[in-house]
């Protein structure tokens, strides 16, 4: 084991605020990049199209339900 302390931790072994922040930012950037790549793939575009179609269908159905409630 090395006597040189890890720069991301205090002498007592507690992670520093800076190291925690860097780790969170790194994970966030990785997730954002993965989401962008997924959205640009053919499968990602197909899923997005399905999601939009379901939202349109749901909005139309909600409008029908509201209209039927007004008629009563």
PDB file of N, CA, C, O and CB in Angstrom:
ATOM      1  N   UNK A   1       0.850  -1.170   0.000  1.00  0.00           N
ATOM      2  CA  UNK A   1       0.000   0.000   0.000  1.00  0.00           C
ATOM      3  C   UNK A   1       0.897   1.234   0.000  1.00  0.00           C
ATOM      4  O   UNK A   1       1.908   1.268   0.701  1.00  0.00           O
ATOM      5  CB  UNK A   1      -0.968  -0.002   1.223  1.00  0.00           C
ATOM      6  N   UNK A   2       0.535   2.230  -0.772  1.00  0.00           N
ATOM      7  CA  UNK A   2       1.337   3.437  -0.917  1.00  0.00           C
ATOM      8  C   UNK A   2       1.083   4.398   0.240  1.00  0.00           C
ATOM      9  O   UNK A   2      -0.022   4.463   0.779  1.00  0.00           O
ATOM     10  CB  UNK A   2       1.035   4.122  -2.253  1.00  0.00           C
ATOM     11  N   UNK A   3       2.128   5.146   0.615  1.00  0.00           N
ATOM     12  CA  UNK A   3       1.985   6.146   1.673  1.00  0.00           C
ATOM     13  C   UNK A   3       1.405   7.448   1.131  1.00  0.00           C
ATOM     14  O   UNK A   3       0.996   8.313   1.905  1.00  0.00           O
ATOM     15  CB  UNK A   3       3.337   6.413   2.337  1.00  0.00           C
ATOM     16  N   UNK A   4       1.366   7.592  -0.178  1.00  0.00           N
ATOM     17  CA  UNK A   4       0.826   8.795  -0.796  1.00  0.00           C
ATOM     18  C   UNK A   4      -0.699   8.727  -0.757  1.00  0.00           C
ATOM     19  O   UNK A   4      -1.295   7.801  -1.309  1.00  0.00           O
ATOM     20  CB  UNK A   4       1.342   8.953  -2.259  1.00  0.00           C
ATOM     21  N   UNK A   5      -1.337   9.716  -0.100  1.00  0.00           N
ATOM     22  CA  UNK A   5      -2.801   9.684  -0.017  1.00  0.00           C
ATOM     23  C   UNK A   5      -3.430   9.975  -1.380  1.00  0.00           C
ATOM     24  O   UNK A   5      -2.873  10.710  -2.195  1.00  0.00           O
ATOM     25  CB  UNK A   5      -3.304  10.701   1.026  1.00  0.00           C
ATOM     26  N   UNK A   6      -4.585   9.391  -1.603  1.00  0.00           N
ATOM     27  CA  UNK A   6      -5.346   9.656  -2.824  1.00  0.00           C
ATOM     28  C   UNK A   6      -5.785  11.120  -2.782  1.00  0.00           C
ATOM     29  O   UNK A   6      -6.336  11.554  -1.771  1.00  0.00           O
ATOM     30  CB  UNK A   6      -6.589   8.685  -2.960  1.00  0.00           C
ATOM     31  N   UNK A   7      -5.559  11.892  -3.845  1.00  0.00           N
ATOM     32  CA  UNK A   7      -5.902  13.316  -3.809  1.00  0.00           C
ATOM     33  C   UNK A   7      -7.403  13.586  -3.681  1.00  0.00           C
ATOM     34  O   UNK A   7      -7.795  14.698  -3.325  1.00  0.00           O
ATOM     35  CB  UNK A   7      -5.385  13.984  -5.049  1.00  0.00           C
ATOM     36  N   UNK A   8      -8.235  12.608  -3.960  1.00  0.00           N
ATOM     37  CA  UNK A   8      -9.677  12.805  -3.849  1.00  0.00           C
ATOM     38  C   UNK A   8     -10.230  12.518  -2.472  1.00  0.00           C
ATOM     39  O   UNK A   8     -11.441  12.581  -2.262  1.00  0.00           O
ATOM     40  CB  UNK A   8     -10.374  11.951  -4.835  1.00  0.00           C
ATOM     41  N   UNK A   9      -9.343  12.199  -1.519  1.00  0.00           N
ATOM     42  CA  UNK A   9      -9.782  11.842  -0.169  1.00  0.00           C
ATOM     43  C   UNK A   9      -8.977  12.605   0.868  1.00  0.00           C
ATOM     44  O   UNK A   9      -7.830  12.985   0.628  1.00  0.00           O
ATOM     45  CB  UNK A   9      -9.652  10.329   0.065  1.00  0.00           C
ATOM     46  N   UNK A  10      -9.589  12.822   2.021  1.00  0.00           N
ATOM     47  CA  UNK A  10      -8.869  13.447   3.130  1.00  0.00           C
ATOM     48  C   UNK A  10      -7.957  12.407   3.762  1.00  0.00           C
ATOM     49  O   UNK A  10      -8.000  11.230   3.405  1.00  0.00           O
ATOM     50  CB  UNK A  10      -9.857  14.040   4.187  1.00  0.00           C
ATOM     51  N   UNK A  11      -7.129  12.852   4.706  1.00  0.00           N
ATOM     52  CA  UNK A  11      -6.221  11.931   5.396  1.00  0.00           C
ATOM     53  C   UNK A  11      -6.978  10.826   6.136  1.00  0.00           C
ATOM     54  O   UNK A  11      -6.450   9.732   6.338  1.00  0.00           O
ATOM     55  CB  UNK A  11      -5.344  12.700   6.378  1.00  0.00           C
ATOM     56  N   UNK A  12      -8.217  11.120   6.537  1.00  0.00           N
ATOM     57  CA  UNK A  12      -9.005  10.115   7.260  1.00  0.00           C
ATOM     58  C   UNK A  12      -9.813   9.216   6.320  1.00  0.00           C
ATOM     59  O   UNK A  12     -10.560   8.353   6.781  1.00  0.00           O
ATOM     60  CB  UNK A  12      -9.945  10.803   8.239  1.00  0.00           C
ATOM     61  N   UNK A  13      -9.667   9.413   5.012  1.00  0.00           N
ATOM     62  CA  UNK A  13     -10.330   8.543   4.043  1.00  0.00           C
ATOM     63  C   UNK A  13     -11.692   9.003   3.571  1.00  0.00           C
ATOM     64  O   UNK A  13     -12.402   8.250   2.903  1.00  0.00           O
ATOM     65  CB  UNK A  13     -10.468   7.212   4.615  1.00  0.00           C
ATOM     66  N   UNK A  14     -12.070  10.225   3.907  1.00  0.00           N
ATOM     67  CA  UNK A  14     -13.362  10.765   3.488  1.00  0.00           C
ATOM     68  C   UNK A  14     -13.191  11.444   2.129  1.00  0.00           C
ATOM     69  O   UNK A  14     -12.249  12.215   1.947  1.00  0.00           O
ATOM     70  CB  UNK A  14     -13.928  11.769   4.550  1.00  0.00           C
ATOM     71  N   UNK A  15     -14.084  11.173   1.172  1.00  0.00           N
ATOM     72  CA  UNK A  15     -13.948  11.823  -0.132  1.00  0.00           C
ATOM     73  C   UNK A  15     -14.141  13.335  -0.011  1.00  0.00           C
ATOM     74  O   UNK A  15     -14.975  13.804   0.765  1.00  0.00           O
ATOM     75  CB  UNK A  15     -14.962  11.238  -1.132  1.00  0.00           C
ATOM     76  N   UNK A  16     -13.368  14.084  -0.778  1.00  0.00           N
ATOM     77  CA  UNK A  16     -13.496  15.541  -0.766  1.00  0.00           C
ATOM     78  C   UNK A  16     -14.710  15.950  -1.587  1.00  0.00           C
ATOM     79  O   UNK A  16     -15.187  15.202  -2.440  1.00  0.00           O
ATOM     80  CB  UNK A  16     -12.212  16.217  -1.315  1.00  0.00           C
ATOM     81  N   UNK A  17     -15.196  17.151  -1.312  1.00  0.00           N
ATOM     82  CA  UNK A  17     -16.327  17.681  -2.061  1.00  0.00           C
ATOM     83  C   UNK A  17     -15.987  17.716  -3.544  1.00  0.00           C
ATOM     84  O   UNK A  17     -16.803  17.335  -4.383  1.00  0.00           O
ATOM     85  CB  UNK A  17     -16.712  19.090  -1.556  1.00  0.00           C
ATOM     86  N   UNK A  18     -14.799  18.167  -3.860  1.00  0.00           N
ATOM     87  CA  UNK A  18     -14.373  18.279  -5.257  1.00  0.00           C
ATOM     88  C   UNK A  18     -14.388  16.920  -5.960  1.00  0.00           C
ATOM     89  O   UNK A  18     -14.842  16.823  -7.100  1.00  0.00           O
ATOM     90  CB  UNK A  18     -12.972  18.890  -5.334  1.00  0.00           C
ATOM     91  N   UNK A  19     -13.900  15.879  -5.298  1.00  0.00           N
ATOM     92  CA  UNK A  19     -13.871  14.562  -5.945  1.00  0.00           C
ATOM     93  C   UNK A  19     -15.283  14.014  -6.139  1.00  0.00           C
ATOM     94  O   UNK A  19     -15.566  13.363  -7.145  1.00  0.00           O
ATOM     95  CB  UNK A  19     -13.033  13.576  -5.116  1.00  0.00           C
ATOM     96  N   UNK A  20     -16.158  14.273  -5.186  1.00  0.00           N
ATOM     97  CA  UNK A  20     -17.549  13.823  -5.317  1.00  0.00           C
ATOM     98  C   UNK A  20     -18.226  14.570  -6.459  1.00  0.00           C
ATOM     99  O   UNK A  20     -18.940  13.970  -7.262  1.00  0.00           O
ATOM    100  CB  UNK A  20     -18.330  14.038  -3.991  1.00  0.00           C
ATOM    101  N   UNK A  21     -18.000  15.878  -6.531  1.00  0.00           N
ATOM    102  CA  UNK A  21     -18.589  16.691  -7.598  1.00  0.00           C
ATOM    103  C   UNK A  21     -18.112  16.216  -8.963  1.00  0.00           C
ATOM    104  O   UNK A  21     -18.910  16.088  -9.891  1.00  0.00           O
ATOM    105  CB  UNK A  21     -18.240  18.176  -7.404  1.00  0.00           C
ATOM    106  N   UNK A  22     -16.816  15.953  -9.090  1.00  0.00           N
ATOM    107  CA  UNK A  22     -16.266  15.475 -10.355  1.00  0.00           C
ATOM    108  C   UNK A  22     -16.868  14.133 -10.754  1.00  0.00           C
ATOM    109  O   UNK A  22     -17.160  13.904 -11.928  1.00  0.00           O
ATOM    110  CB  UNK A  22     -14.750  15.358 -10.261  1.00  0.00           C
ATOM    111  N   UNK A  23     -17.052  13.251  -9.780  1.00  0.00           N
ATOM    112  CA  UNK A  23     -17.628  11.935 -10.071  1.00  0.00           C
ATOM    113  C   UNK A  23     -19.074  12.077 -10.550  1.00  0.00           C
ATOM    114  O   UNK A  23     -19.486  11.408 -11.498  1.00  0.00           O
ATOM    115  CB  UNK A  23     -17.564  11.027  -8.821  1.00  0.00           C
ATOM    116  N   UNK A  24     -19.840  12.949  -9.892  1.00  0.00           N
ATOM    117  CA  UNK A  24     -21.235  13.169 -10.280  1.00  0.00           C
ATOM    118  C   UNK A  24     -21.304  13.774 -11.673  1.00  0.00           C
ATOM    119  O   UNK A  24     -22.105  13.336 -12.499  1.00  0.00           O
ATOM    120  CB  UNK A  24     -21.948  14.083  -9.265  1.00  0.00           C
ATOM    121  N   UNK A  25     -20.469  14.783 -11.946  1.00  0.00           N
ATOM    122  CA  UNK A  25     -20.465  15.407 -13.266  1.00  0.00           C
ATOM    123  C   UNK A  25     -20.080  14.408 -14.351  1.00  0.00           C
ATOM    124  O   UNK A  25     -20.651  14.417 -15.441  1.00  0.00           O
ATOM    125  CB  UNK A  25     -19.509  16.596 -13.287  1.00  0.00           C
ATOM    126  N   UNK A  26     -19.122  13.559 -14.054  1.00  0.00           N
ATOM    127  CA  UNK A  26     -18.692  12.550 -15.017  1.00  0.00           C
ATOM    128  C   UNK A  26     -19.829  11.589 -15.340  1.00  0.00           C
ATOM    129  O   UNK A  26     -20.059  11.264 -16.505  1.00  0.00           O
ATOM    130  CB  UNK A  26     -17.484  11.777 -14.479  1.00  0.00           C
ATOM    131  N   UNK A  27     -20.532  11.139 -14.323  1.00  0.00           N
ATOM    132  CA  UNK A  27     -21.654  10.216 -14.541  1.00  0.00           C
ATOM    133  C   UNK A  27     -22.783  10.902 -15.295  1.00  0.00           C
ATOM    134  O   UNK A  27     -23.414  10.299 -16.164  1.00  0.00           O
ATOM    135  CB  UNK A  27     -22.173   9.672 -13.201  1.00  0.00           C
ATOM    136  N   UNK A  28     -23.035  12.162 -14.962  1.00  0.00           N
ATOM    137  CA  UNK A  28     -24.079  12.918 -15.642  1.00  0.00           C
ATOM    138  C   UNK A  28     -23.738  13.105 -17.120  1.00  0.00           C
ATOM    139  O   UNK A  28     -24.596  12.939 -17.987  1.00  0.00           O
ATOM    140  CB  UNK A  28     -24.279  14.280 -14.966  1.00  0.00           C
ATOM    141  N   UNK A  29     -22.488  13.448 -17.398  1.00  0.00           N
ATOM    142  CA  UNK A  29     -22.051  13.615 -18.785  1.00  0.00           C
ATOM    143  C   UNK A  29     -22.150  12.309 -19.558  1.00  0.00           C
ATOM    144  O   UNK A  29     -22.558  12.300 -20.719  1.00  0.00           O
ATOM    145  CB  UNK A  29     -20.619  14.140 -18.832  1.00  0.00           C
ATOM    146  N   UNK A  30     -21.781  11.216 -18.925  1.00  0.00           N
ATOM    147  CA  UNK A  30     -21.872   9.906 -19.571  1.00  0.00           C
ATOM    148  C   UNK A  30     -23.327   9.568 -19.891  1.00  0.00           C
ATOM    149  O   UNK A  30     -23.631   9.079 -20.980  1.00  0.00           O
ATOM    150  CB  UNK A  30     -21.253   8.813 -18.672  1.00  0.00           C
ATOM    151  N   UNK A  31     -24.219   9.828 -18.946  1.00  0.00           N
ATOM    152  CA  UNK A  31     -25.639   9.544 -19.161  1.00  0.00           C
ATOM    153  C   UNK A  31     -26.207  10.415 -20.279  1.00  0.00           C
ATOM    154  O   UNK A  31     -26.970   9.932 -21.115  1.00  0.00           O
ATOM    155  CB  UNK A  31     -26.434   9.766 -17.865  1.00  0.00           C
ATOM    156  N   UNK A  32     -25.838  11.693 -20.298  1.00  0.00           N
ATOM    157  CA  UNK A  32     -26.326  12.591 -21.343  1.00  0.00           C
ATOM    158  C   UNK A  32     -25.818  12.149 -22.711  1.00  0.00           C
ATOM    159  O   UNK A  32     -26.564  12.159 -23.689  1.00  0.00           O
ATOM    160  CB  UNK A  32     -25.894  14.037 -21.058  1.00  0.00           C
ATOM    161  N   UNK A  33     -24.558  11.766 -22.774  1.00  0.00           N
ATOM    162  CA  UNK A  33     -23.995  11.292 -24.039  1.00  0.00           C
ATOM    163  C   UNK A  33     -24.673  10.028 -24.519  1.00  0.00           C
ATOM    164  O   UNK A  33     -24.949   9.881 -25.710  1.00  0.00           O
ATOM    165  CB  UNK A  33     -22.510  11.050 -23.897  1.00  0.00           C
ATOM    166  N   UNK A  34     -24.941   9.119 -23.606  1.00  0.00           N
ATOM    167  CA  UNK A  34     -25.634   7.877 -23.972  1.00  0.00           C
ATOM    168  C   UNK A  34     -27.038   8.170 -24.485  1.00  0.00           C
ATOM    169  O   UNK A  34     -27.491   7.560 -25.454  1.00  0.00           O
ATOM    170  CB  UNK A  34     -25.702   6.920 -22.769  1.00  0.00           C
ATOM    171  N   UNK A  35     -27.725   9.104 -23.835  1.00  0.00           N
ATOM    172  CA  UNK A  35     -29.075   9.462 -24.268  1.00  0.00           C
ATOM    173  C   UNK A  35     -29.049  10.072 -25.665  1.00  0.00           C
ATOM    174  O   UNK A  35     -29.912   9.772 -26.489  1.00  0.00           O
ATOM    175  CB  UNK A  35     -29.718  10.440 -23.274  1.00  0.00           C
ATOM    176  N   UNK A  36     -28.064  10.925 -25.934  1.00  0.00           N
ATOM    177  CA  UNK A  36     -27.948  11.521 -27.267  1.00  0.00           C
ATOM    178  C   UNK A  36     -27.690  10.461 -28.324  1.00  0.00           C
ATOM    179  O   UNK A  36     -28.299  10.484 -29.394  1.00  0.00           O
ATOM    180  CB  UNK A  36     -26.831  12.562 -27.292  1.00  0.00           C
ATOM    181  N   UNK A  37     -26.797   9.541 -28.029  1.00  0.00           N
ATOM    182  CA  UNK A  37     -26.500   8.477 -28.987  1.00  0.00           C
ATOM    183  C   UNK A  37     -27.721   7.594 -29.218  1.00  0.00           C
ATOM    184  O   UNK A  37     -28.004   7.207 -30.352  1.00  0.00           O
ATOM    185  CB  UNK A  37     -25.321   7.628 -28.495  1.00  0.00           C
ATOM    186  N   UNK A  38     -28.443   7.275 -28.148  1.00  0.00           N
ATOM    187  CA  UNK A  38     -29.651   6.461 -28.287  1.00  0.00           C
ATOM    188  C   UNK A  38     -30.689   7.165 -29.149  1.00  0.00           C
ATOM    189  O   UNK A  38     -31.334   6.537 -29.988  1.00  0.00           O
ATOM    190  CB  UNK A  38     -30.243   6.140 -26.913  1.00  0.00           C
ATOM    191  N   UNK A  39     -30.851   8.470 -28.943  1.00  0.00           N
ATOM    192  CA  UNK A  39     -31.845   9.228 -29.696  1.00  0.00           C
ATOM    193  C   UNK A  39     -31.492   9.299 -31.175  1.00  0.00           C
ATOM    194  O   UNK A  39     -32.384   9.384 -32.019  1.00  0.00           O
ATOM    195  CB  UNK A  39     -31.979  10.632 -29.128  1.00  0.00           C
ATOM    196  N   UNK A  40     -30.216   9.266 -31.496  1.00  0.00           N
ATOM    197  CA  UNK A  40     -29.776   9.364 -32.887  1.00  0.00           C
ATOM    198  C   UNK A  40     -29.797   8.028 -33.620  1.00  0.00           C
ATOM    199  O   UNK A  40     -29.667   7.996 -34.844  1.00  0.00           O
ATOM    200  CB  UNK A  40     -28.392   9.936 -32.940  1.00  0.00           C
ATOM    201  N   UNK A  41     -29.957   6.938 -32.899  1.00  0.00           N
ATOM    202  CA  UNK A  41     -29.981   5.631 -33.550  1.00  0.00           C
ATOM    203  C   UNK A  41     -31.355   5.400 -34.178  1.00  0.00           C
ATOM    204  O   UNK A  41     -32.331   6.058 -33.816  1.00  0.00           O
ATOM    205  CB  UNK A  41     -29.643   4.500 -32.536  1.00  0.00           C
ATOM    206  N   UNK A  42     -31.418   4.473 -35.110  1.00  0.00           N
ATOM    207  CA  UNK A  42     -32.690   4.147 -35.762  1.00  0.00           C
ATOM    208  C   UNK A  42     -33.700   3.647 -34.735  1.00  0.00           C
ATOM    209  O   UNK A  42     -34.875   4.014 -34.777  1.00  0.00           O
ATOM    210  CB  UNK A  42     -32.481   3.087 -36.866  1.00  0.00           C
ATOM    211  N   UNK A  43     -33.238   2.815 -33.822  1.00  0.00           N
ATOM    212  CA  UNK A  43     -34.128   2.292 -32.785  1.00  0.00           C
ATOM    213  C   UNK A  43     -34.626   3.418 -31.884  1.00  0.00           C
ATOM    214  O   UNK A  43     -35.796   3.442 -31.500  1.00  0.00           O
ATOM    215  CB  UNK A  43     -33.410   1.219 -31.947  1.00  0.00           C
ATOM    216  N   UNK A  44     -33.737   4.347 -31.550  1.00  0.00           N
ATOM    217  CA  UNK A  44     -34.123   5.475 -30.708  1.00  0.00           C
ATOM    218  C   UNK A  44     -35.168   6.350 -31.371  1.00  0.00           C
ATOM    219  O   UNK A  44     -36.110   6.804 -30.721  1.00  0.00           O
ATOM    220  CB  UNK A  44     -32.913   6.304 -30.363  1.00  0.00           C
ATOM    221  N   UNK A  45     -35.004   6.587 -32.666  1.00  0.00           N
ATOM    222  CA  UNK A  45     -35.994   7.387 -33.398  1.00  0.00           C
ATOM    223  C   UNK A  45     -37.334   6.657 -33.466  1.00  0.00           C
ATOM    224  O   UNK A  45     -38.389   7.284 -33.374  1.00  0.00           O
ATOM    225  CB  UNK A  45     -35.489   7.704 -34.823  1.00  0.00           C
ATOM    226  N   UNK A  46     -37.295   5.331 -33.627  1.00  0.00           N
ATOM    227  CA  UNK A  46     -38.537   4.552 -33.675  1.00  0.00           C
ATOM    228  C   UNK A  46     -39.261   4.614 -32.334  1.00  0.00           C
ATOM    229  O   UNK A  46     -40.483   4.760 -32.291  1.00  0.00           O
ATOM    230  CB  UNK A  46     -38.244   3.085 -34.054  1.00  0.00           C
ATOM    231  N   UNK A  47     -38.522   4.505 -31.259  1.00  0.00           N
ATOM    232  CA  UNK A  47     -39.127   4.580 -29.922  1.00  0.00           C
ATOM    233  C   UNK A  47     -39.734   5.960 -29.705  1.00  0.00           C
ATOM    234  O   UNK A  47     -40.830   6.079 -29.158  1.00  0.00           O
ATOM    235  CB  UNK A  47     -38.076   4.274 -28.821  1.00  0.00           C
ATOM    236  N   UNK A  48     -39.031   6.992 -30.127  1.00  0.00           N
ATOM    237  CA  UNK A  48     -39.543   8.363 -29.983  1.00  0.00           C
ATOM    238  C   UNK A  48     -40.830   8.540 -30.784  1.00  0.00           C
ATOM    239  O   UNK A  48     -41.772   9.171 -30.305  1.00  0.00           O
ATOM    240  CB  UNK A  48     -38.484   9.392 -30.444  1.00  0.00           C
ATOM    241  N   UNK A  49     -40.878   7.995 -31.986  1.00  0.00           N
ATOM    242  CA  UNK A  49     -42.082   8.085 -32.814  1.00  0.00           C
ATOM    243  C   UNK A  49     -43.247   7.357 -32.150  1.00  0.00           C
ATOM    244  O   UNK A  49     -44.373   7.854 -32.163  1.00  0.00           O
ATOM    245  CB  UNK A  49     -41.819   7.500 -34.215  1.00  0.00           C
ATOM    246  N   UNK A  50     -42.991   6.193 -31.575  1.00  0.00           N
ATOM    247  CA  UNK A  50     -44.039   5.447 -30.875  1.00  0.00           C
ATOM    248  C   UNK A  50     -44.544   6.235 -29.668  1.00  0.00           C
ATOM    249  O   UNK A  50     -45.746   6.283 -29.407  1.00  0.00           O
ATOM    250  CB  UNK A  50     -43.515   4.065 -30.430  1.00  0.00           C
ATOM    251  N   UNK A  51     -43.627   6.844 -28.942  1.00  0.00           N
ATOM    252  CA  UNK A  51     -43.992   7.632 -27.763  1.00  0.00           C
ATOM    253  C   UNK A  51     -44.887   8.805 -28.164  1.00  0.00           C
ATOM    254  O   UNK A  51     -45.900   9.068 -27.516  1.00  0.00           O
ATOM    255  CB  UNK A  51     -42.726   8.145 -27.036  1.00  0.00           C
ATOM    256  N   UNK A  52     -44.510   9.507 -29.233  1.00  0.00           N
ATOM    257  CA  UNK A  52     -45.303  10.641 -29.702  1.00  0.00           C
ATOM    258  C   UNK A  52     -46.678  10.191 -30.179  1.00  0.00           C
ATOM    259  O   UNK A  52     -47.674  10.869 -29.925  1.00  0.00           O
ATOM    260  CB  UNK A  52     -44.572  11.373 -30.828  1.00  0.00           C
ATOM    261  N   UNK A  53     -46.743   9.054 -30.867  1.00  0.00           N
ATOM    262  CA  UNK A  53     -48.027   8.532 -31.336  1.00  0.00           C
ATOM    263  C   UNK A  53     -48.929   8.183 -30.153  1.00  0.00           C
ATOM    264  O   UNK A  53     -50.126   8.471 -30.181  1.00  0.00           O
ATOM    265  CB  UNK A  53     -47.813   7.292 -32.228  1.00  0.00           C
ATOM    266  N   UNK A  54     -48.374   7.574 -29.132  1.00  0.00           N
ATOM    267  CA  UNK A  54     -49.165   7.232 -27.941  1.00  0.00           C
ATOM    268  C   UNK A  54     -49.660   8.491 -27.244  1.00  0.00           C
ATOM    269  O   UNK A  54     -50.792   8.533 -26.762  1.00  0.00           O
ATOM    270  CB  UNK A  54     -48.334   6.379 -26.963  1.00  0.00           C
ATOM    271  N   UNK A  55     -48.813   9.518 -27.190  1.00  0.00           N
ATOM    272  CA  UNK A  55     -49.231  10.777 -26.559  1.00  0.00           C
ATOM    273  C   UNK A  55     -50.375  11.423 -27.333  1.00  0.00           C
ATOM    274  O   UNK A  55     -51.321  11.932 -26.733  1.00  0.00           O
ATOM    275  CB  UNK A  55     -48.044  11.752 -26.463  1.00  0.00           C
ATOM    276  N   UNK A  56     -50.292  11.405 -28.672  1.00  0.00           N
ATOM    277  CA  UNK A  56     -51.371  11.969 -29.489  1.00  0.00           C
ATOM    278  C   UNK A  56     -52.666  11.193 -29.269  1.00  0.00           C
ATOM    279  O   UNK A  56     -53.732  11.789 -29.109  1.00  0.00           O
ATOM    280  CB  UNK A  56     -50.987  11.953 -30.987  1.00  0.00           C
ATOM    281  N   UNK A  57     -52.573   9.867 -29.261  1.00  0.00           N
ATOM    282  CA  UNK A  57     -53.750   9.025 -29.042  1.00  0.00           C
ATOM    283  C   UNK A  57     -54.359   9.303 -27.672  1.00  0.00           C
ATOM    284  O   UNK A  57     -55.579   9.410 -27.542  1.00  0.00           O
ATOM    285  CB  UNK A  57     -53.380   7.534 -29.169  1.00  0.00           C
ATOM    286  N   UNK A  58     -53.524   9.418 -26.665  1.00  0.00           N
ATOM    287  CA  UNK A  58     -54.007   9.692 -25.309  1.00  0.00           C
ATOM    288  C   UNK A  58     -54.686  11.055 -25.239  1.00  0.00           C
ATOM    289  O   UNK A  58     -55.730  11.197 -24.602  1.00  0.00           O
ATOM    290  CB  UNK A  58     -52.849   9.627 -24.301  1.00  0.00           C
ATOM    291  N   UNK A  59     -54.104  12.052 -25.887  1.00  0.00           N
ATOM    292  CA  UNK A  59     -54.696  13.392 -25.880  1.00  0.00           C
ATOM    293  C   UNK A  59     -56.048  13.386 -26.587  1.00  0.00           C
ATOM    294  O   UNK A  59     -56.989  14.037 -26.134  1.00  0.00           O
ATOM    295  CB  UNK A  59     -53.749  14.407 -26.551  1.00  0.00           C
ATOM    296  N   UNK A  60     -56.148  12.657 -27.689  1.00  0.00           N
ATOM    297  CA  UNK A  60     -57.422  12.564 -28.408  1.00  0.00           C
ATOM    298  C   UNK A  60     -58.480  11.872 -27.550  1.00  0.00           C
ATOM    299  O   UNK A  60     -59.630  12.308 -27.494  1.00  0.00           O
ATOM    300  CB  UNK A  60     -57.236  11.805 -29.737  1.00  0.00           C
ATOM    301  N   UNK A  61     -58.087  10.807 -26.894  1.00  0.00           N
ATOM    302  CA  UNK A  61     -59.021  10.065 -26.039  1.00  0.00           C
ATOM    303  C   UNK A  61     -59.476  10.932 -24.871  1.00  0.00           C
ATOM    304  O   UNK A  61     -60.653  10.914 -24.510  1.00  0.00           O
ATOM    305  CB  UNK A  61     -58.370   8.766 -25.516  1.00  0.00           C
ATOM    306  N   UNK A  62     -58.570  11.680 -24.287  1.00  0.00           N
ATOM    307  CA  UNK A  62     -58.926  12.575 -23.188  1.00  0.00           C
ATOM    308  C   UNK A  62     -59.916  13.631 -23.667  1.00  0.00           C
ATOM    309  O   UNK A  62     -60.873  13.952 -22.962  1.00  0.00           O
ATOM    310  CB  UNK A  62     -57.668  13.247 -22.602  1.00  0.00           C
ATOM    311  N   UNK A  63     -59.692  14.166 -24.853  1.00  0.00           N
ATOM    312  CA  UNK A  63     -60.615  15.153 -25.411  1.00  0.00           C
ATOM    313  C   UNK A  63     -61.998  14.535 -25.618  1.00  0.00           C
ATOM    314  O   UNK A  63     -63.010  15.185 -25.355  1.00  0.00           O
ATOM    315  CB  UNK A  63     -60.072  15.710 -26.743  1.00  0.00           C
ATOM    316  N   UNK A  64     -62.048  13.289 -26.086  1.00  0.00           N
ATOM    317  CA  UNK A  64     -63.326  12.595 -26.274  1.00  0.00           C
ATOM    318  C   UNK A  64     -64.047  12.409 -24.940  1.00  0.00           C
ATOM    319  O   UNK A  64     -65.255  12.623 -24.845  1.00  0.00           O
ATOM    320  CB  UNK A  64     -63.102  11.229 -26.949  1.00  0.00           C
ATOM    321  N   UNK A  65     -63.307  12.016 -23.927  1.00  0.00           N
ATOM    322  CA  UNK A  65     -63.905  11.806 -22.602  1.00  0.00           C
ATOM    323  C   UNK A  65     -64.450  13.119 -22.057  1.00  0.00           C
ATOM    324  O   UNK A  65     -65.560  13.161 -21.526  1.00  0.00           O
ATOM    325  CB  UNK A  65     -62.871  11.209 -21.620  1.00  0.00           C
ATOM    326  N   UNK A  66     -63.678  14.182 -22.187  1.00  0.00           N
ATOM    327  CA  UNK A  66     -64.139  15.492 -21.699  1.00  0.00           C
ATOM    328  C   UNK A  66     -65.396  15.935 -22.441  1.00  0.00           C
ATOM    329  O   UNK A  66     -66.330  16.461 -21.836  1.00  0.00           O
ATOM    330  CB  UNK A  66     -63.029  16.553 -21.861  1.00  0.00           C
ATOM    331  N   UNK A  67     -65.412  15.719 -23.749  1.00  0.00           N
ATOM    332  CA  UNK A  67     -66.572  16.104 -24.549  1.00  0.00           C
ATOM    333  C   UNK A  67     -67.802  15.298 -24.133  1.00  0.00           C
ATOM    334  O   UNK A  67     -68.900  15.846 -24.043  1.00  0.00           O
ATOM    335  CB  UNK A  67     -66.284  15.903 -26.049  1.00  0.00           C
ATOM    336  N   UNK A  68     -67.626  14.011 -23.881  1.00  0.00           N
ATOM    337  CA  UNK A  68     -68.766  13.180 -23.478  1.00  0.00           C
ATOM    338  C   UNK A  68     -69.292  13.596 -22.106  1.00  0.00           C
ATOM    339  O   UNK A  68     -70.483  13.445 -21.832  1.00  0.00           O
ATOM    340  CB  UNK A  68     -68.367  11.695 -23.459  1.00  0.00           C
ATOM    341  N   UNK A  69     -68.441  14.105 -21.262  1.00  0.00           N
ATOM    342  CA  UNK A  69     -68.881  14.554 -19.941  1.00  0.00           C
ATOM    343  C   UNK A  69     -69.677  15.848 -20.046  1.00  0.00           C
ATOM    344  O   UNK A  69     -70.567  16.085 -19.229  1.00  0.00           O
ATOM    345  CB  UNK A  69     -67.676  14.748 -19.011  1.00  0.00           C
ATOM    346  N   UNK A  70     -69.383  16.678 -21.015  1.00  0.00           N
ATOM    347  CA  UNK A  70     -70.124  17.930 -21.208  1.00  0.00           C
ATOM    348  C   UNK A  70     -71.535  17.649 -21.705  1.00  0.00           C
ATOM    349  O   UNK A  70     -72.471  18.377 -21.375  1.00  0.00           O
ATOM    350  CB  UNK A  70     -69.388  18.849 -22.200  1.00  0.00           C
ATOM    351  N   UNK A  71     -71.684  16.592 -22.498  1.00  0.00           N
ATOM    352  CA  UNK A  71     -72.978  16.262 -23.081  1.00  0.00           C
ATOM    353  C   UNK A  71     -73.957  15.734 -22.049  1.00  0.00           C
ATOM    354  O   UNK A  71     -75.168  15.793 -22.261  1.00  0.00           O
ATOM    355  CB  UNK A  71     -72.805  15.249 -24.181  1.00  0.00           C
ATOM    356  N   UNK A  72     -73.455  15.220 -20.938  1.00  0.00           N
ATOM    357  CA  UNK A  72     -74.344  14.625 -19.923  1.00  0.00           C
ATOM    358  C   UNK A  72     -74.989  15.648 -19.074  1.00  0.00           C
ATOM    359  O   UNK A  72     -75.762  15.308 -18.178  1.00  0.00           O
ATOM    360  CB  UNK A  72     -73.600  13.676 -19.052  1.00  0.00           C
TER     361      UNK A  72
END
